[in-house]
Amino acid sequence: MAENKATLSVNNVTAEFDILKGTLGPEVIDIAPLVKCGYLTYDPGFLSTAACESKITYIDGDKGILLYRGYPIDQLAMQSNFVEVCYLLLNGELPNAVIYDEFCKAINRHTMVHEQIRYFFNGFRRDAHPMAVMVGVVGALSAFYHDTLDIKNPEHRAISALRLIAKMPTIAAMCYKYNIGQPFMPPQNHMSYAENFLHMMFATPCEETIPNPVLVRALDKIFTLHADHEQNASTSTVRLAGSTGANPFACISAGIAALWGPAHGGANEAALNMLHEIGDVSNIDKYIKRAKDPNDPFRLIGFGHRVYKNYDPRAKVIRETCYEVLEAVGAKDDPFFKIAMALEKIALEDDYFIQRKLYPNVDFYSGITLSAIGIPTNMFTVIFALARTIGWIAHWNEMISSPYRLSRPRQLYTGPTERKYVRMKERK
Ligand code: CMC
């Protein structure tokens, strides 16, 4: 992998470092030996740091490319389905029909949660944010499934992965039902992954609901689009926690906590809240002016992306799906969705946004789509966590299956130099 060398000279010390070449993307300088020269690197926010080697997902933000195991995201979202994508991310190849069938059956064997988990929910306040409940319940899974926690055993890792993929929709729907005070609905194994989730969300024991196939397909695409995004904050958190040898349920719970913030998974909830704040099409100009004002910290949530400086490839797919869902639920003329569509149009035609390449991102459309499906705003990040679980577990498994080291970043210390302890009575 190493072909060339990079040379660094500092204070009469010269050191050579291997330049590593991946299959795609920028070359990487292996600076690990730098510490032997008495220096560290400094890169807050990891803007120039590749923290690991991975074969799972590739992003080219300038070209607007996102590949899962080499397959473009639009092809997977349009032609595959989420369960097949789970198999792909976990195992590296697409399954044939027999293997796919076995994988579906294996997931179905694990869709229920331990009966004690039902009682575990009762410890939470009903009005808690569903993400707060999900972080706790997923972390607690290791207390229920400790028969497969030997992380060095590939079979244990595979069963834990299946359990997580299978149980996340059940837990996510339980978070919702608990919040609104309705009874939990059991999983239906004859339904597809997304259909089963919508059923557990919206059916009740006294009223059967057959989810609308357009909404099922839309949700399945949302799951696929959110399944992985290489070394983002939550995935890096899962890897870091995993590098200590922590069990997979604890690691995924750490990932959920990291996803919660508005700069990451919380953005679609924040985008919807902003649309509610705008309140009326007549107010859009005022908000666009605020977004453009350098002295106003307000930003149009759902526009722009740190990595994609071209159109977010996920936004292209979800935009179309968003329109299909609005049509299917008859919401095209709903005043709220009119605000969203008018905002999209104005921003796409405005010079400020064009020059800065601020396109609507995946969160803008996924928020509107989920809302049109009838999912409340406080469940958006929970659904993101449900979908991203496969990415997290695939990265965790990739790391544990190959040689890895404990992740232990260093620091640039700027605190006090050594000083002597002064007894309290002697202090001024
Ligand atoms: N509204 C108005 N102006 C913006 C926006 C926005 N949403 N985003 C960036 N800008 C301006 C920014 O003020 C700056 O202008 P100038 O050059 O005049 O100073 C210019 O565009 C470049 O901005 P930046 O802050 O350097 O861009 P960034 O790459 O650091 O920020 C971002 C990326 C996502 C944090 C930012 O676009 C933003 O805050 N967007 C709104 C929040 C949002 O939608 N977040 C979800 C992103 S997707 C999350 C995921 O994939 O997990």
Residues whose N, C-alpha, C, O or C-beta is under 5 A from the ligand:
A	BS01	CMC	P262 A263 H264 A267 A291 F298 R299 L300 I301 G302 F303 G304 H305 R306 R356 N361 D363
